[in-house]
C-alpha cells in the first residue's frame, strides 16, 4: 500500500475513533518568539517569528487498543500531520504502534515541543535529521525492570534534489530502515540510553546513512541535567567514501518552584557559519566538510498562571571553519524570548 494512502487511512481511523469514544483526551500547545541577533546574525533588527502550535487527540478504542493523532503547524512550513497511529498495550513489556509516529531516537526528538525543550533554540546536533523527525512504520516498545527499549521498522529517510535528508510521504526505495533505543533507568532520577538508525537514502537503495546516539537524564527536586551525543555516518553520493559528522549538547537546570534557570553548552558540525537555527535544513549528504559551531546558552523559564510560560535566553555563538584558514570571525550572538501555553 502506498505510504500516502496508508497515512490517510490511519488518520481517518484515528479521527473516527475520536468521534466514537467518550474516553478521548485532547491536548495542545502554542508558542511564538522574539529574536534579536548582532549585526552579522540572522535577526539584526529583531523580529517576531517561529510560531509553533499543535493539537492532539488520544483515547481508548477498546480494551488495550488505543489511538493517537497530532496535527502541527509552524512558521515557514505547511500544516502537517505529526502523528497518527494505533497502539496495542499487551503488557509493560510489549506496546505495539502502527502508523505515523515520532522516531524514538535519543531523547530530544520525541520531546522537542517548545514547552518540553528546556532551551528556546533546538540543540545544534538536531540539524542532522529533520526537526521532530517522524515516519510511517511499526514500533515495538516496552520495559522490564530497569530496561526500556524501542525497536522500529520505517520507510526511512531520503535525499531531495539538493541533497538534504527528508522524511516524505513516498518511500523512494524498497529498503526499510531499522532503528531502536535501549535505556537503563535507575529509580526515578537517572536514565542512560543508546540509539541507532540505519537505512538507504537513494532511489537505488545502495547508499547508506547511519545515526548513533547516546543520551542521559539526571533529575532531582532541585536539579536537572540532560545531554546527548549524535554521530552521522553516510555514503557520499559522489566521492565513493563514508563521511561522518558529530555533535553534542549538555544542559544543566536549577529548579525554583515556578522558575527554571538553565545553562547549555553545545558543539556540532553544521553546514554554514551563520544559520537561522530554527529554520536551518537537515544534513546535506553532498557535503564533505562543515563548519564547527559552539554555543553557550543561559536562560530562564518562568511558569506563569494557567499553563502559560515565558522563556528568556541569551546565546553566545562561535564558528570555526574545517579548513586551514582558521576561525571564522562572525558576530551572531542572539537574544531570544519565547511565550507559550499548553492545554
PyMOL commands that set and color helices and strands:
alter all, ss='L'
color gray80, all
select helices_A, chain A and resi 3-20+124-127+305-307
alter helices_A, ss='H'
color red, helices_A
select strands_A, chain A and resi 25-37+47-62+65-74+80-89+95-102+134-144+147-154+158-159+165-166+177-186+190-200+208-219+223-235+242-256+259-270+291-303+308-321+327-328+334-342
alter strands_A, ss='S'
color yellow, strands_A
deselect
rebuild
show_as cartoon
